[in-house]
């Protein structure tokens, strides 16, 4: 299995809703990431988990709450989002801690989130 | 301040010809560079990378060139094929930043048959 699987593919939620995005990989990668990508913009890093511990939080608002229940799963819990949070949310994974860049990140297909 | 810049939003090339995608960076601490390709409705996929100790890396039809003094890298695709039509992202990392990647805005490549 050489994929990162993200669910759901599309999500529409109201500003008072609570929802979660899920990400799963079975490649034995020990670093996992959440990126946010707005239209015609580059992916922007939100969070990095390394060996199931949060290692980087790019000053993301608390309405986004990441969780790494085990080495294969990464969740992003959403609560009280704003319409401007509508974007493509990408999960990625890579080997180990530090940089092992032979093959870069492996990205999932993303969740297209619309906040209404 | 965008540290990785892809100044050409789009590029159109005839099938069989060379495609050259360019990327500039401003942070001299960057020491590893990657190119990703993205099709609609899919996540980015890794294409090729280069370390700052090299000035060229080749993998089949894809070659990445790095000019450290100019803080510039380019991706050459020869020969270009219609299936290469996608968005291409340049990304950079620095040892001091751990495993964080900084992406450029992307260039849309269209290969015409």
Interface residues (C-beta under 8 A of the other chain):
Chain A: X4 X6 X31 X40 X41 X42 X43 X44 X45 X48 X50 X55 X56 X90 X92 X94 X97 X98 X99 X101 X102 X103 X104 X105 X106 X107 X108 X109 X110
Chain B: X2 X4 X9 X32 X34 X36 X41 X42 X43 X44 X45 X46 X49 X51 X89 X91 X93 X95 X98 X99 X100 X101 X102 X103 X104 X105 X106
